[in-house]
Amino acid sequence: LESHGRRYYRSLIYTSDARYCLRFMQPPVAHRQVPWAEWGRHEAGHPYDVPQPTPSAVITREASVAENLSCGEETWLPQRLLSGLLPESLLERYTFWQDEADYLRGYPKDATKPDVIFVNMGVGGHVAMHGSRFGEVRRGDSLLLPARAVVLRLSKQRLQREHRAVHDALGVLEQFTKEHALLSQPFEPSFALCNGTAALLRRLGGHSFGAGSEPAVASGLEALRALLPRVGLL
């Protein structure tokens, strides 16, 4: 477990077989006095080579940053914190940011690449646990469970279309609140509101922001404009 930004992350420091390890680790090549143990013929690293706690910096970027496709604040994750969880090749080619729901998005270092990596980490297997609601978890054996993650490759263009559509829909909401003087403070959409707006647009337009969905997105925005005045709660 490695501490970073007041959170703890699992990072691979030892493997009993480097041939099947997601992180590139070099087995020792020095001269030996005795043969390898049968179970450790291809081992690499050291199980007690735990990094010492050091000062760390947390780097975040706001939702207004053009490269941010999560519709919320993102936190940059250093490559070492994901060692052993994701293949080394992905860590070398993508820069990973963590959104407000602890999902990861890997943005390609090569801007011409057409995809974004989406990672859903298993709660308790890797992502940090903090706060009183994790008290029982910390006292259990969940931290000993293997790290696990579901990794998806998503189309960057689809995410960009979704991001633009959510931005336009939030503009409709902001205009509506101004016309009816509903807010005493500036309109500041939250991460939850952005994700809920994306879900609403998918239902109104019957699409998932795929190729050729622009007419359906425009239709959903018009439906939203017509729907807002009918919402009795407002």
Disulfide bonds with the S-S distance in Angstrom:
none
